[in-house]
């Protein structure tokens, strides 16, 4: 009769068996390495979506690495991908797609791959889906759009006589009407009319300038040439006039300009929707001491165009080490999950690109997002070009010169001329293939 196993031996065998089973299960998990430029509140919301996805199933685990926003992110993504050492998934700005897709950094997404995880082009807002295409193929899945909007302090604006009976901002149409609104706040309250980033190297002036040119029907670039003519300097001078007149403070960097508005020291703020979470948080915490509202960027010229960009998900090509079909499916499973759960992402102020969410009753009722949701119909992106897009080389040149007239360092004519002189070399340069 065989002897019974000693308790210690039984424990060892059970432990070994469990380890083997766990190891087998672990080996079946597809690990998706994601690189993201999302930080702050956006980073926290994406982290929550990753955690929720990982907890929802056992087949795919997403591991995310956050890199520095802007050109450092894109430089690392490009250099790593061309040697086959990039991530499985990256969050990008759709304004950078011509550079990334045209440069061979990203790989296209087939209709069948998207269908396998329950996605199709018709599921997304048409403008954002179109912005995800390059050369007739989809290279990204759009997540959102984040336009410029006009924030207003109801307490200050109300004292200036600019609210209607419902406590909302009276309609503002035309550049003269907006200038008059800034002046009214200054004269009636003693506070600054407009809070806006205006320091050297800011992208804010570029975004507003592009918006107002588009409102007049002028693109920045068309057919490889600057296409706005005299309207370029004239429009920049109209913006600079707000600062020269003392309605806005010159030289403020981004934190200073947002603090000016959040502190109740400005009637209006022109900024992206990404500041919505801070206003919501501050209101709940009692650190925002005023009532606020948000409207789409007003129609100051012929139409209501407003600059916007979009985040999207893209699969790096990873030259020589392309993702296997199983890996690509795992990546897109996560992308589909985020798309379907993007209402939480909308709490960051962004307008979801996934139509079933964007058009849902819950999204339409989300405040304060509902106040500016109409902006989605009028967004304008940076023109297509390898040199365009978020923190791209042309924006970098624009940020050197366009803010200068606000403080009187250059005239608007000089600023636009210097911008064109330095940026023209980019328009003539052959698009890079990495």
C-alpha positions in Angstrom: 0.0 0.0 0.0 1.6 3.3 -1.1 2.5 5.8 1.6 0.6 9.1 1.7 2.4 12.2 0.6 3.8 14.4 3.3 1.8 17.6 3.8 4.8 19.7 2.8 5.2 17.7 -0.4 1.5 18.1 -1.2 1.8 21.8 -0.8 4.8 22.0 -3.1 3.0 20.0 -5.8 -0.1 22.1 -5.5 1.9 25.3 -5.8 3.8 24.1 -8.8 0.5 23.1 -10.5 -1.0 26.5 -9.8 2.1 28.2 -11.2 1.9 26.1 -14.3 -1.7 26.9 -14.9 -1.1 30.6 -14.2 1.8 30.6 -16.6 -0.2 29.0 -19.3 -3.0 31.6 -18.8 -0.5 34.4 -18.8 1.1 33.2 -22.0 -2.4 33.4 -23.7 -2.7 37.1 -22.9 -1.9 39.5 -25.7 0.0 42.4 -24.2 -0.6 45.7 -26.1 2.1 48.4 -25.6 0.6 51.8 -26.0 2.5 55.1 -26.2 0.5 58.2 -25.4 1.0 62.0 -25.2 -2.0 62.4 -23.0 -1.2 63.8 -19.6 -3.0 65.7 -16.8 -6.8 65.1 -16.8 -6.7 63.5 -20.2 -4.1 61.1 -19.0 -6.1 60.2 -16.0 -9.2 59.5 -18.0 -7.3 57.4 -20.5 -5.7 55.5 -17.6 -9.2 54.8 -16.2 -10.4 53.5 -19.6 -7.3 51.2 -19.8 -8.0 49.8 -16.3 -11.6 49.2 -17.1 -10.8 47.5 -20.3 -8.2 45.3 -18.7 -10.6 44.3 -15.9 -13.4 43.6 -18.4 -11.7 40.5 -20.0 -8.7 38.2 -19.7 -7.4 38.0 -23.2 -5.8 41.4 -23.8 -3.8 43.6 -21.4 -2.9 47.2 -22.3 0.2 48.7 -20.9 0.6 52.4 -21.4 3.6 54.7 -21.4 3.2 58.5 -21.3 5.7 60.6 -23.2 6.1 64.3 -23.4 3.5 66.1 -25.4 4.3 67.7 -28.8 7.4 67.3 -30.9 9.3 65.1 -28.4 6.5 62.5 -28.6 6.4 62.5 -32.4 10.2 62.4 -32.8 10.4 59.4 -30.5 7.5 57.6 -32.2 9.0 58.2 -35.7 12.6 57.1 -34.7 11.4 54.0 -32.8 9.0 52.9 -35.4 11.4 53.1 -38.4 13.7 50.6 -36.7 10.9 48.3 -35.6 11.0 49.3 -31.9 7.8 51.3 -31.7 4.7 50.5 -29.7 1.7 48.4 -30.8 -0.6 51.4 -30.5 -0.2 55.2 -30.3 -2.5 58.1 -29.6 -1.9 60.8 -32.1 -3.3 64.1 -33.4 -5.1 63.6 -36.6 -3.6 66.9 -37.8 -0.2 65.0 -37.9 -1.6 62.1 -40.1 -0.2 63.4 -43.4 3.3 63.4 -41.9 2.9 60.0 -40.1 1.0 58.1 -42.7 2.8 59.6 -45.7 6.1 59.1 -44.0 5.5 55.3 -43.5 5.3 55.6 -39.7 1.8 54.1 -39.5 0.2 51.2 -41.2 -3.3 51.3 -42.8 -6.3 49.7 -41.1 -8.5 47.5 -43.4 -12.2 47.5 -43.4 -12.1 43.8 -42.4 -9.9 44.5 -39.4 -12.3 47.1 -38.2 -15.3 45.0 -38.9 -13.9 42.1 -36.9 -14.1 44.3 -33.7 -17.5 45.8 -34.6 -16.3 49.1 -36.1 -17.0 50.8 -39.4 -16.4 54.2 -40.9 -20.1 55.1 -40.6 -19.8 54.8 -36.8 -17.8 58.1 -36.7 -18.6 61.7 -37.3 -18.0 62.2 -41.0 -15.5 65.1 -40.7 -13.3 63.2 -38.2 -13.5 59.9 -40.2 -12.4 61.8 -43.3 -9.5 63.3 -41.3 -8.4 59.8 -40.4 -7.8 58.9 -44.1 -4.6 59.2 -46.2 -4.2 58.1 -49.7 -7.7 56.5 -49.7 -7.0 54.3 -46.7 -7.9 54.7 -43.0 -4.8 55.1 -40.8 -6.4 56.0 -37.5 -9.6 55.6 -35.5 -10.8 59.0 -34.4 -11.5 59.5 -30.7 -12.7 63.1 -30.4 -12.5 66.7 -31.5 -11.5 69.6 -29.4 -12.2 73.0 -30.8 -11.5 76.6 -29.8 -14.4 78.0 -27.8 -15.3 81.2 -26.0 -15.6 80.9 -22.2 -17.3 83.7 -20.3 -17.6 84.8 -16.6 -21.3 85.4 -16.1 -20.8 87.7 -13.2 -18.5 90.1 -15.0 -20.2 89.8 -18.4 -23.6 90.4 -16.6 -22.3 93.6 -15.0 -21.3 94.7 -18.5 -24.8 94.2 -19.8 -24.0 91.3 -22.1 -26.3 88.6 -20.7 -29.9 88.0 -21.8 -32.9 87.3 -19.6 -31.9 83.6 -19.3 -28.5 84.4 -17.9 -26.8 83.4 -21.1 -24.4 85.4 -23.3 -26.2 87.6 -25.8 -25.3 86.7 -29.4 -22.0 88.2 -30.6 -21.6 88.5 -34.4 -18.7 90.3 -36.1 -15.3 91.3 -35.0 -16.5 94.8 -33.9 -19.1 93.2 -31.6 -16.6 91.0 -29.9 -14.2 93.9 -29.5 -17.0 95.9 -28.0 -17.8 93.1 -25.5 -14.2 93.1 -24.3 -14.3 96.8 -24.0 -17.6 96.7 -22.0 -16.1 94.3 -19.5 -13.1 96.5 -19.0 -15.1 99.7 -18.6 -17.9 98.4 -16.4 -15.9 96.1 -14.1 -12.3 97.2 -14.3 -11.3 93.6 -15.1 -9.6 92.4 -18.2 -11.9 91.8 -21.2 -10.0 88.7 -22.6 -7.7 86.1 -21.1 -5.6 84.5 -23.7 -2.2 83.0 -24.0 0.0 85.5 -25.8 3.6 84.8 -25.0 6.2 84.1 -27.6 6.1 80.4 -28.8 2.4 80.1 -28.1 0.2 78.1 -30.5 -2.9 79.9 -29.4 -2.5 82.9 -31.8 -1.9 80.5 -34.7 -5.2 78.7 -33.9 -7.2 81.8 -33.6 -5.6 83.3 -36.7 -6.3 80.2 -38.7 -9.9 80.2 -37.5 -10.6 83.8 -38.5 -9.0 83.3 -41.9 -11.2 80.3 -42.4 -14.2 82.4 -41.4 -13.3 84.7 -44.3 -12.9 81.8 -46.7 -9.1 81.9 -46.8 -7.0 78.8 -46.2 -3.5 79.2 -44.8 -2.0 77.0 -47.5 -3.4 75.9 -50.9 -1.6 74.3 -53.8 1.8 74.6 -52.0 1.5 78.4 -51.5 0.3 80.7 -48.8 -3.2 81.6 -49.9 -4.6 84.3 -47.6 -3.1 87.4 -49.3 -3.6 90.8 -47.5 -6.1 89.1 -45.2 -3.3 87.5 -43.3 -1.9 90.7 -41.8 -5.3 92.4 -41.6 -6.6 89.5 -39.5 -3.6 89.3 -37.2 -3.8 93.1 -36.7 -7.4 92.8 -35.6 -6.4 90.3 -32.9 -3.4 92.5 -31.9 -5.8 95.4 -31.4 -7.4 93.7 -28.4 -4.0 93.7 -26.7 -2.9 97.2 -27.8 -6.2 98.6 -26.5 -5.6 97.0 -23.1 -8.6 94.6 -23.3 -6.2 91.7 -23.0 -2.8 91.3 -21.3 0.3 90.9 -23.4 3.0 88.3 -22.8 1.0 85.9 -20.7 2.0 82.2 -20.9 -0.6 79.4 -20.8 -0.7 78.9 -17.0 -0.9 82.6 -16.4 -3.7 83.2 -18.9 -5.9 80.3 -17.6 -5.3 81.4 -14.0 -6.4 84.9 -14.9 -9.8 83.6 -16.0 -10.1 80.9 -13.4 -9.4 83.6 -10.7 -12.3 85.7 -11.9 -10.1 88.5 -13.4 -11.2 88.3 -17.0 -14.7 88.5 -18.6 -13.8 86.1 -21.5 -11.3 83.4 -22.4 -10.5 82.0 -25.9 -9.1 78.5 -25.4 -9.7 74.9 -26.2 -12.4 72.8 -24.6 -9.7 71.0 -22.6 -10.1 73.6 -19.8 -13.7 72.4 -19.1 -12.6 69.8 -16.5 -10.8 72.4 -14.4 -13.9 74.6 -14.4 -16.2 71.7 -13.4 -13.8 70.5 -10.7 -13.3 74.0 -9.4 -17.0 74.7 -9.3 -17.6 71.5 -7.3 -14.7 72.3 -4.9 -15.7 75.9 -4.4 -12.4 77.2 -5.8 -14.1 78.8 -8.8 -15.9 81.8 -7.4 -18.1 82.8 -10.3 -20.7 81.4 -12.7 -19.5 80.6 -16.1 -20.7 79.7 -19.6 -19.2 78.5 -22.8 -20.2 79.1 -26.5 -18.7 78.2 -29.8 -16.2 80.7 -31.2 -18.5 83.4 -32.5 -19.0 84.2 -36.2 -16.7 87.2 -36.5 -16.6 87.2 -40.3 -18.5 85.2 -43.0 -19.0 81.9 -41.2 -18.4 80.3 -37.8 -15.3 78.3 -38.5 -13.2 77.4 -35.5 -9.8 75.6 -35.3 -9.9 72.1 -33.9 -7.8 69.0 -33.7 -8.7 65.4 -32.9 -7.0 62.6 -31.0 -7.0 59.3 -32.6 -5.6 55.8 -32.3 -3.1 54.5 -34.8 -1.0 51.4 -35.3 2.7 52.0 -36.0 4.2 50.2 -39.0 7.3 49.0 -37.1 9.4 48.3 -40.1 10.5 44.7 -40.3 8.5 43.7 -37.2 4.8 44.2 -38.2 2.1 43.3 -35.8 0.7 39.8 -36.3 -3.0 39.5 -37.1 -3.7 38.4 -33.5 -1.8 41.3 -32.1 -3.6 43.8 -34.4 -7.0 42.3 -33.4 -6.1 42.7 -29.8 -5.1 46.3 -30.3 -8.3 47.1 -32.1 -10.4 45.4 -29.5 -9.1 48.0 -27.0 -9.8 50.8 -29.5 -13.3 49.6 -30.0 -13.8 49.4 -26.3 -12.7 53.0 -25.8 -14.9 54.2 -28.7 -18.0 52.6 -27.1 -17.1 54.0 -23.7 -16.1 57.5 -24.8 -18.8 59.3 -22.8 -16.3 59.3 -19.9 -13.8 60.8 -22.3 -16.3 63.5 -23.1 -16.2 64.6 -19.4 -12.7 66.0 -20.3 -14.5 68.6 -22.5 -13.9 66.7 -25.7 -16.6 66.0 -28.3 -16.7 62.2 -29.0 -16.1 61.2 -32.6 -18.0 57.9 -32.1 -21.5 58.7 -33.3 -23.5 56.3 -31.1 -22.0 58.1 -28.1 -21.9 61.6 -29.6 -25.5 61.4 -30.6 -26.8 59.7 -27.5 -29.2 61.4 -25.1 -26.5 61.1 -22.4 -23.9 63.1 -24.4 -26.5 65.7 -25.5 -27.4 66.2 -21.8 -23.8 66.4 -20.6 -23.0 69.9 -19.2 -21.4 72.2 -20.0 -20.5 70.3 -23.2 -24.0 70.8 -24.6 -23.5 74.6 -24.6 -20.8 74.3 -27.3 -21.7 71.0 -29.1 -22.7 72.9 -32.2 -19.0 73.8 -32.7 -18.5 70.3 -34.1 -20.4 71.5 -37.3 -17.9 74.3 -38.0 -14.4 72.9 -37.2 -11.4 73.6 -39.4 -8.2 71.7 -39.1 -4.6 72.7 -40.1 -4.3 72.3 -43.8 -3.0 68.9 -44.9 0.8 68.8 -45.3 3.7 66.9 -43.9 4.8 70.1 -42.1 1.5 70.8 -40.5 -0.3 69.7 -37.4 0.1 69.8 -33.6 3.5 71.1 -32.6 4.6 70.5 -36.2 7.4 72.6 -37.9 5.1 75.1 -39.5 3.3 75.8 -36.2 6.6 76.2 -34.5 7.6 78.9 -37.0 4.2 80.6 -36.6 4.6 80.6 -32.8 7.8 82.6 -33.2 6.3 85.5 -35.2 2.5 85.7 -34.9 2.5 86.7 -31.2 4.9 89.6 -31.8 2.3 92.2 -32.9 0.4 91.7 -29.7 3.1 93.4 -27.7 4.2 95.8 -30.4 7.5 94.0 -31.2 6.5 93.8 -34.8 3.8 95.1 -37.0 1.3 92.5 -38.3 2.7 93.0 -41.8 6.2 92.3 -40.6 5.2 89.3 -38.5 3.4 87.6 -41.4 6.2 88.4 -43.8 8.8 86.9 -41.5 6.6 83.9 -40.9 6.2 83.3 -44.6 9.9 83.8 -45.3 11.0 81.2 -42.9 8.1 78.7 -43.5 8.2 78.8 -47.3 11.1 76.4 -47.3 8.8 73.8 -45.7 6.3 74.2 -48.5 9.0 73.5 -51.1 10.6 70.6 -49.3 9.8 67.1 -50.5 7.7 65.2 -47.9 10.0 62.9 -45.9 9.8 59.1 -46.1 11.2 57.8 -42.8 
